[in-house]
Structures are given as structure tokens and as C-alpha cells.
Amino acid sequence: MKMRQGYLWAAFCLWALTFPLLQASSDGLVRIGLKKWRLDYNRIRAARMARRAKSIGGVVKSMYQGFGDSDGEPVLLRNYMDAQYYGEIGIGTPPQNFTVVFDTGSANLWVPSTKCHFSIACLFHSKYNSRLSTTYIDLGKEGEIHYGSGSISGVFSQDNVQVGSMAIKNQVFIEATREASLVFVLGKFDGILGLGFEEIVVGNATPVWYNLLRQGLVQEDIFSFWLNRDPQATDGGEIVFGGVDKRHFKGQHTYASITQKGYWQFEMGEFLIGYQSTGFCEAGCAAIVDSGTSLIAGPTAIVTEINHAIGAEGIVSQECKEVVSQYGNMIWDLLISRVQPDAVCSQIGLCNFNGSQIESPRIKTVVEEEDARGTKVGNEVWCTACEMTVIWVQNQLKQRKTKEIIFSYVTELCQSLPSPMGESVVDCGRVPYMPDVTFTIADKHFTLTPKEYVLKTGEGITTVCLSGFIALDVPPPRGPLWILGDIFMGVYHTVFDYGNLQVGFAEAMQ
């Protein structure tokens, strides 16, 4: 099971999709249809071997999103696990075509370059050749971008870019000369087109979305996503630049204001499991909606509670159990005596504390990288295990449960901690009996049913069900942070309203 679990997540981050050309509709909106590609089990095996070789780092961002022409040739969806989306753009004069991820979690445009000679990924993808474009300008500057699943580096260039029927002039982008990740090797996409705010752009380049606005290429300063989750459908979805397509959602959108520019970040309210409060977001949580992330990522402590509630299995964390065994009574006594939860682990001596917040950095995934450095890393693991235990005990105390019941539950949670890559699997037979999970946004509930948050792959005895919730501890000042990816966007049609600095959600039509 653990072995299958490992390659399943790697495969999830390596799915492939394909698209034809892009066109504008008669109503003045630019629609980009999304298509799906069948899951490739050869890639699963390759990813599995790479995992064993420790070639893939901690991944939350899957790099496969995008679009194709809604009038293009359909690609039949034969594997319902394919929920990744990307599409085609053109760069240069005449246009050179590339498939790209349309990613609201980043802001730069990059594609592979013919100057890329030493990265395997470049061998398998289309490459931009500046000598073939009459509008190319060499900017003479280098740049590097880091993603959750890898990094790229290259040179900044300028050229015309075609997105759908829109021709963007003088767009700055990166010609990637190095792609340092197996994700880029096995992915079908060539590059990434960021749709985040300019505050997170690398190299002071103007993002594509900003140039669409400044050059008057869209009617309204909004864009919207519809991700088709119908396993029988041929179209994978649609992105509309400059408007929304009313055929793809029901009712009205509920809007949340952007609280911090960079990502599309807003404040999320209470988080419910089976319509019962978790107590985690009572005072509000920072969240982003990200078209470039496949699953839903959140802080390890609460994701562990979710996966425990739905019966997901992860790695057994010995550190967590030892903290409960050795320090459980001390944690209990401090919380009962009304010591602030953030100060508990510092008073025990497992974390540093400056009087207002824990200074010890949180681990990026549930388990530290195996090559992490000595005692410092060991202390961070214990500190994180302590912090999670405090959260769990505090939540249970609010429900007035006995000490024995609480620590029995906390020990079970230790066993439910996700695997090092953040993923957990569930028994497919239990899906109909799992609880709903609900997010509160702008005082309205947005519920995901088990069928919507569990991803299934394979057939017969090879069927595997993957929990849609993965652990990711984003450190301050950006974090803690929830990331609502494709699983959420597939259920709720999403509007990115740049003009009013807000995001909107409405029930998607399938």
C-alpha cells in the first residue's frame, strides 16, 4: 500500500493533457477550452522510480493546467483521475506554439529555449527559437523561478505572444535554459503562464494578464475558470478572459475580498468536518485559490484531523507518538492552566519562543527531508509534533472530553499523519460513508462531498483512492495558508475579479 501510495502521488503530479488552437467567441469574450489526456501508467512507473531515487522534492503544486480551443478536436476522457488542465499559446512572429499551465499561483511566463542543452526536460518539449522570430528582443538578463515541484532558470526575452485570438505585443518572458525537476521531464506541458499579481513576479517583468489589460485586449478586467469534472465529458473545462460564461455555473457568485496581493488570497472562515466545527479557523484563516494546484493543501495538524475523520492512512510518525507519551501530561496541565497555546511548546522546551510567537520554523512537509541537517532539524520535528499535539488537545478540550479519551484520539491522529509527500489514501469502499467537508467563505458554506474530494484511479483490484487533502505548512509571514486547488475549483466555478480585487465562487455546472 505504501509503495502504491508513493507512486500515485508522483503520478498525480505528472499527468498530461493536450489542446488545439484558441479562438474568440462572437460575444467578445475570449474562451479557452480545456481538454484532458488519458492517464499514462508508464509515467506512473517512471515517477515511482524517481521517488525511490529521491529525485522529487516536496510537492504541493502540480504543474498541469491549461486550455485549448473550444472548437478544437475533442480528446476522449477514458480515465476519470485526469483532472489537470493546460493549453496552447503562441510566441514570436510567426508564432511558435507551446502548451502552458495557466497558473493563478505565479506571475511569470516561461517556455523552454533552444539554448537549453543540459536539461533532459528540454529534450521532450517544444523550444522557443529566437532566431525564427522577427519581433524578438534580447533583454540580456538572467532569471530563476522556484516552484513547489522544481525550479527553472534562463534568460529574459521579449516577443509577441498569442493567447486565443489576442495578440500581446512586447511581452517579457523567460527562455528556460535549465529545468531542474522530473516533473518537467514527464509533463506534457511545455511551460507556465502565471496569472497571479505582479507583486510575486520575478525580474520585474509585466505579467501577461497586466498586458492584456493595458493593451485593451479584454472587455472587463476579470477572468474565470470552469473545470469540467464529468468523467464522461470530452471537454476538460474553459477559461474566459474578460468575462464569465453563464452556462457553466448556477445562481450567483459569492465574493471574498483580496486580503493580500500576490496570490489570490482571501480570508476563509470556519472549517467543518461532517458539519462539525474543527475549531481551527474560528478567528479566520488565510487561503488562496490556485489553478495550478491539483489538490487542497492545508496545515499539517488540521489536514491530519481531516484524513483521520475520513479514514485516510498515512505514515506513522514516531516523533508525534513520543511527544504525546513523554509530554502529553505537561501539555494538558499547561492548557488547563490557561497558558496561551502558542507558548505551551516553548515552556516545555521543544520550541523557541520570543514572547509572542514560536520562532522555530515549521517543516514544509510532514516529515523532514532525509538529508536535513543534524540536531536543528531534529528539534524542528519535535517542535512541530508538539505544536500539532497542542492544537489537537485544545480542540478536544473545547468539546469537554475526558483526558483519557482525548489522548487516545491524539494517538490515533499521530498514526494518520500523511506521508512525506503529504498524501494519504482511503479505502474506496468507504467513500459513500465518509463525511462532507465544508469551507466557509464570506459567511457562506461551500461543501465538498466524499465523491468530490476523493480521487480514484485504476480499475478492479488495482483501484486506488487518494485523499484530496494534503499537508503543507507554509511558514510565516505568508502562512499558515490554505490552498484551494482544482478539487475545489472543479466544484465551484471561480471568478478572478482584478478590478474589484475579489474572487467569486458559484456552483459549477457539469
Buried (B, 14 or more C-beta within 10 A) or exposed (E): EEEBBBBBBBBBBBBBBBBBBBBBBEEEBBBBBBBBBBBBBEBBEBBBEBBEEEBBBBBBBBBBBBBBBBEBEBBEBEBBBBBBBBBBBBBBBEBBBBBBBBBBBBBBBBBBBBBBEEBEBBEBBBBBBBEEBEBBEEBEEEBBBEBBBBBBBBBBBBBBBBBBBBBBEEBBBBBBBBBBBBBBBBBBBBBBBBBBBBEBBBBEBBBBBBBBBEBEBBEBBBBBBBBBBBBEBBBBBBBBBBBBBEEBBEEEBBBBEBEBEBBBBBBBBBBBBEEEBBBBBEEEBBBBBBBBBBBBBBBBBBBBBBBBBBBBBBBEBEBBBEBBEEBBEBBBEBBEEEBEBBBBBBBBBBBBBEEEEBEBBBBBBBBBBEEEEEEEBEBBBBBBBBBBBBBBBBBBBEEEBEBEEBBEBBBEBBBBBBBBBBBBBBEBEBBEEBBBBBBBBBEEBBBBBBEBBBBBBBEEEEEBBBBBBBBBBBEEEEEBBBBBBBBBBBBBBBBBBBEEBBBBBBBBBB
